[in-house]
């Protein structure tokens, strides 16, 4: 579980760095990129939860 948390921390740090330093000039495109990135983060959270539940069943 620890490597998954490290990857999640890196993804969160990347999201914060992108929003602070690498914003796109077009607001509409920037919002779309933020929504896609946040969707990937939530998908990774659900993957971690699924793998944790699978480990708990064993």
N, C-alpha and C positions, 0 to 999 in steps of 0.2 A: 504494500500500500504506500510505502514511503516514496518510491520513484514516481508514482502517480501524483502525489502531493507536490513533489518538486516540479514536475511538468506543469501542474496547475498554477503554481506560484510564478513560474516563468511566463505563462500565458497572461496572467493578471498583470505582471510587471510590463509586459509588452503592450498591453491595452493602455495602461497608464502612461507609458512613454509615448505611445502614438498620439494620445489625446493631448499631451502637454507640448510635444516638440514637433511632431510630424503631421499636423493637421493639413488637410487638403484645402486649397483656396476656395473651391466651390462648396458651399454649405450643403447642397443637396447630395453631392457625392460623398462628402465627409460623413453625413448622417447615414447614408447607405452602408459605408464601410464600417461604421460603428455598430450598426444593427447586425451585420453579418458576423463581425468579430464577437459580439455579445452572444449571438446564437451559437457560435462554435464553443464559447465558454460554457453555456448552459448544456450543450450536448456533451461536453467533456464531464461536467458534473453528473449528468445522468449515467454516463459510462462508468464513472467511479462508483456511483451508488449501486449499479447493476453488478459490478464485479465484487463489491463488498457483500451484497446479498448472496451471491453465488458462493463466496467463501464461507459465509455463515451457515449455509445449508450443509456443507461438508463436515 
